[in-house]
Amino acid sequence: MPKTIPLRLDYDIRRLRADIELLTSGPRPVLSAASGRRVVPLWRQTTVEVAAPGVPGKCGSGQETEWLRGLPYVAEALASIPAPLRGARLLAQASQTSLRPHRIAKCGPRWGLCRLRLPIITGPRAEVVFADGEPQHLTAGVLWFGSFWEPHITTNNEPYEQIHLVIDVLHTPELAQLFPPDARRQVWEPLGLFLRPVRPLPPDGAFPYGCRFRIPESFTNREALGEILHDPFPDSADARIHLGPDGPLLTIGPGIEHALDHLGDGEFRLRGWSDERTLQIVRADRVQPHVLLRVRNGPHEHALRVEVGEWPR
């Protein structure tokens, strides 16, 4: 599969540039790459915040920033992408610069995620260079997918700043349909991991999945690379699944809470993340109650069984 792929979505470049002119003009421009690069966040996931010791924080929600509220066409472009948003920002890169080699952890379809770029101000001498490939120019006004989990650099040899809209989304069948036919099979199941729909909890208000168990601390580190499920696992923490006022929660330690989405049959994923990792509470006749922790990479799945320490009465 090519390292960069144009998707079947393009935009009015004049309207995009009119939007960002609000950020690049004036005596103190917000979006200026005078120091080499500059980022303006437009939409971001809420990070875990603990106001004080013992006060729960929550992870798993997201919101637009004040900057996006002033950019109507950029907001329209983001809303047109048929996939849940995980993050978006404007990235300015100064003229005659080359950003050092880097990679973005787990930003490809095999992890249920996609990193996209929408160039707004660019030129033929602004390129993305992968370690094993030729320099590639991303034309303006077109939505691009890239293998940005692989090492790459971005260069800008134009006499002006380059500005891209950088977007992170969860992978869906609707998004995969925007890929050219010859690349689509590489991002379709089983090679790609689609986001499964959320399933309702039992309608009678009962919550049969509450339990306590030990969980590897690495399980909620969403960007952790390599094998994170070891048996026995050296670093673990007390965990509890319970029903909060806004839905199911995974509480780790004294107060860090992760919102959960129910996928059916007692299986949950961390809200805001993909199906790359889930946990399933198993309560069945003649089976010792346990939790299955799963980590997926395309068609490959690794599961770890963890015994339940306590069922609430």
N, C-alpha and C positions, 0 to 999 in steps of 0.2 A: 504494500500500500504506500502511495506517495507520502512524503513527510508533511506536505501541506496540501489541502484540498479545498477548492472553492465550493461552497454550498449553494443551493438554489434559493438564495435570498440576497437581494441587493436593494440598495437604498438611494434616496435622493441626496447626492453628495453636497449640493448647495444648501439644503436644509440642515444637514449635519454640521457643516462648517459655520452656518449662521448661528447655530446653538452654541458651539464652543467658542465663537468669537466673544461671547459674553465673559468667558473665563480667560481669554488671552489678551484682551485690550485693556487700556487704562494704565495709569502710572504704576500700579502694583498688581500685575496680573496674577491670578490664582494658579493658572496652568502655565508655568514657565520652567523650562529645563536649563536655566542658566548654570546650574551646578552639575549638569550632565543628564539628569533625569528628574522627573517630577510626576507624582501620582496624585490624582484627585479621586477619592472614593465616591462612588455613586450608589451602590447597594452592597450591604455586607451583612453577614450573619452575626447575630449577637454572640459574643464570647461569654464564657463562664465568668460571672462576677459574684464575688462574695463580699458583701458590704462590711461585715465584721465577723470575727470568729464565732462559729455556731450559727450564722445566718445563712440559709440556703441560697445558692446561686443557681441559675438555670441556663442550659445550653440547648440550642436547637431552633431559635427563632431568627428572623432577619427583618431588615427594614431598609428603606431608601434613606439617603442622606439629604441634607438641605441643598446640596449642589444639584442633585437629580431633579428636584422639584422645580428648578429654574431652567431645565433643558427639555422642553416638551417633545421635540422630535427624537432625541436620544431615548427618552422614556418610551416613546412609541416603538422605536426599533427594538428595545429590550423586550417589550410586551409581545412583539411579533414572533419571537423565538419559541417554538412549541416544546418547551422543556422548563421545569422549575429552575428558578434562578438561585445560584449559591453566592454569587458575588459579581460585581461589575465596577470598573474604574477606568478613568482616562489616564493614559500613560504618554507623557511627552519625553522625547529623547532629543538631546541637543545635536546640532549640526557637527559633523566631523567627529563623531564618537562611535565607540564600539563597546557595548556592555559585555562584561566578562562572562565566560561560559557558565551556564546554569541549567537547572532542570526543575520542573514542577512535579512534586510527588503525586502519583496516582491521579493524573488528570486525563485519563484515556478511557474509552468505552469498556475495556475489560475490567475496569474497576467501577463501572457505572457512572462515569463522569466524563465531561468534555470541556476542554479549554478552547475558546473561540476568540478570534480577533476580527475587528471591523476597522480597517485603516480609514482615517478621515483626512489627514494631511500627510502625504507621502510622495515619493518619487522613485524612478527606476533605480536610483543609486542607494535606496534604503532597502535592506535585505535581511532575511533570516538565514543563518548558516548552521546546518546540523553537522555533527562531527564527521559523518560518513557521506555527506551529500554536497551538491552544488548550491551556491547562493540562490535564494529564491525571493523574488519580489512579490509582495502581496498588494494587489491593486486596490485602489480606494473604492469605497462604496459597496464592496462585496464582503459577505460574511465568510470567514476562513476557519477551517479546522486545521489543527496542527498537532504533530506528535511531540508536544512540548514536555512530555515526561522524559524525553531523551535529551542529552546535552546539546545545547545550541547557544548561539550568540546572535544579537541583533546589532546591525550596523546602520549608521545614517551618514552617508557621504554627500547628502544634498546640502545646499547653502542655507537651509532653513530647518526648523524643528520638525520632527516627525511626531504625529499624534495618532494613537490607536485607542479604540475602545476595546478593553480586554474583559472577557466575559467567561464566567464559570457556571456551568449548568449541569443538572443531572441528566443521564442518558435515557431517552425515550424512543419508542418506535417511530413517533412522528418526527423526531429530529433525524433519526436514521434515514427516513424517506427523503431527506434533503440532500443526501450524499449522491454523487454520480453512481449509476448502476454498477460499474466495475469495482467501486470501492465499498458499496453498500453491504455486500456479503461479509466484509471484514469487520463491520461494526454491528452486524445483526447477531441475534442469538444463534449458537451458544458462545461465539467469540466475544460479543458485546453483552453487557449485563444491563438489562432494562429495569427501570424503576417499576416495582409492582404497586398496584393500587392499595390504598389504605382500606382495611375492612372494619366494619363496626364491631364494637364490643357487644356482649350479650345485652339485649334490650331491657332486661329486668333490673338493671342496675347492679347486678352481682359482678364481682371481679374475681374469677377463680384462679388467677395467675399470681397473686401476691405470694412472695417467698423471700427467703434470705439465703445467701450463698457467698462463696469467695470467687472473686473475679480477677484475672490478670490485669495489672494496672495498664498494660499496653493496649488492652482491648478498646478503650475509649480514646486512645491516641490515634485519630483518624488518618494521620499522614505517616504512621509508622510503616517502614518498609521491612521486607523479609518475613520470616516466620514469627508470628506473635503468639501462637498458641502452643505452649509447651506443657507436657505432662510428665512430672509435676512442674508447675510454673513457679519460678523462684520469687517473684514479686507479685503480691496479691493484696487485695483490699476487701473489706466487708462490703457487700452489695445487697440492696433490697429493691425489689420491684413492688410497687404499690400504686394505688389510684389517687392522683391528686385532683384538685378542683378543676383543672383543665385537661385531664386525661392521664394516661399511665406515665409513670416516672421510674427511672432507674437512679437510685440514690447511692452514691459511693462515698464511703467514709462518713465524716460527721455532717456533711451538708452540701456536697456538690450534686446537683440534680440534672439529669439528662432527660429531656422529653422523648417519649417513644411513640412510634406509629405502629399500630397493630396490622399485621399482614394476613391474619387468619390462623386458626389452629394453634393459638398461643405463641406465635412467632412475632417478634418485634424488631424494628430497626431503630437506630438513633435518628431522631428527627433532624432533617437537614442534610443527612448523609445518604449514601446509596445503599443498595442491597449487598454491597461488598462485605459487610459484616452484620450479622443478626444474632439474636438470642431467642431460643424457643424453650418455653416452660412445658415440660412433659409430665402430665398426670394421667395415667391410664391404669386400667385394671391389671393386676398381677405384674406391674412394672414399678420398680423403685422410682419415686419422684426424682427428677433431675432437670438440669438446664443444659441445653445444647448450645454452645457458642460456635458460630460458623464464620469463616472467612473465605471469600471467593475471589478468584482471579479468572475472569472469563469462564470457561467450562470446568475449571478446577475448583474443588471445594475441600477445605480442611475443617473438621469438626472436633470439638473437645467437649467431653461430657463432664459436668460438674455436679456433684451431689448437692442436694438441697439440705441446708442445715436446719431450717425451721419453716413450717407453714403457719401463718397467723391463724389463730382460732376465732 
